[in-house]
Amino acid sequence: MFTFLTRYFFSITSRLQWSRRAPRWAEERGDVPGWVLITLMTAGLVLIIWGLAGPALSGVFQQAIDRVSAF
């Protein structure tokens, strides 16, 4: 009798806990501040590299266009 009541009690409590538990997709919120930081840092790196290498790349591009248009 005692084992039946114990199993019945644990069965009911496990069902109640399952029904109150949030769905799996609700538990996985993600790391939004991390992604924002990564995006801002990437944009900053692009601007710095573009600022440093932009004139050199423009010169290389202009030389290539001049060579092609000379023919």
C-alpha positions as CSV (number, residue, x, y, z in Angstrom):
1,M,0.0,0.0,0.0
2,F,2.8,2.4,0.9
3,T,4.6,1.9,-2.4
4,F,1.4,2.5,-4.3
5,L,0.8,5.8,-2.5
6,T,4.4,6.9,-2.9
7,R,4.4,6.1,-6.7
8,Y,1.0,7.9,-7.0
9,F,2.2,11.0,-5.2
10,F,5.5,11.2,-7.2
11,S,3.5,10.7,-10.4
12,I,1.2,13.6,-9.6
13,T,4.0,15.9,-8.5
14,S,6.0,15.2,-11.6
15,R,3.0,15.9,-13.8
16,L,2.4,19.2,-12.0
17,Q,6.0,20.3,-12.4
18,W,5.9,19.4,-16.1
19,S,2.8,21.4,-16.7
20,R,4.3,24.5,-15.0
21,R,7.6,24.3,-16.8
22,A,8.2,26.8,-19.6
23,P,8.6,25.4,-23.2
24,R,12.1,24.9,-24.4
25,W,12.1,27.8,-26.7
26,A,11.2,30.2,-23.9
27,E,14.2,29.1,-21.8
28,E,16.7,29.9,-24.6
29,R,16.7,33.7,-24.7
30,G,20.1,34.1,-26.3
31,D,22.8,36.6,-25.6
32,V,21.6,39.8,-27.1
33,P,24.2,42.2,-25.5
34,G,27.0,39.9,-26.7
35,W,25.7,40.0,-30.3
36,V,25.3,43.8,-30.1
37,L,28.9,44.1,-28.8
38,I,30.2,41.9,-31.6
39,T,28.4,43.9,-34.2
40,L,29.6,47.2,-32.9
41,M,33.2,46.0,-32.7
42,T,33.1,44.6,-36.2
43,A,31.7,47.9,-37.6
44,G,34.5,49.7,-35.7
45,L,37.2,47.5,-37.2
46,V,35.8,47.9,-40.7
47,L,35.9,51.7,-40.3
48,I,39.5,51.7,-38.9
49,I,40.7,49.4,-41.7
50,W,38.9,51.3,-44.3
51,G,40.3,54.6,-43.0
52,L,43.9,53.2,-43.1
53,A,43.8,51.2,-46.3
54,G,41.2,53.2,-48.2
55,P,43.6,55.6,-50.0
56,A,46.0,52.8,-50.9
57,L,43.2,50.6,-52.3
58,S,41.8,53.6,-54.3
59,G,45.3,54.1,-55.8
60,V,45.6,50.4,-56.8
61,F,42.1,50.5,-58.3
62,Q,42.8,53.7,-60.2
63,Q,46.1,52.2,-61.6
64,A,44.2,49.1,-62.7
65,I,41.5,51.2,-64.5
66,D,44.2,53.4,-66.1
67,R,46.0,50.3,-67.5
68,V,42.8,48.8,-68.8
69,S,41.6,52.0,-70.5
70,A,45.1,52.6,-72.0
71,F,44.6,49.8,-74.5
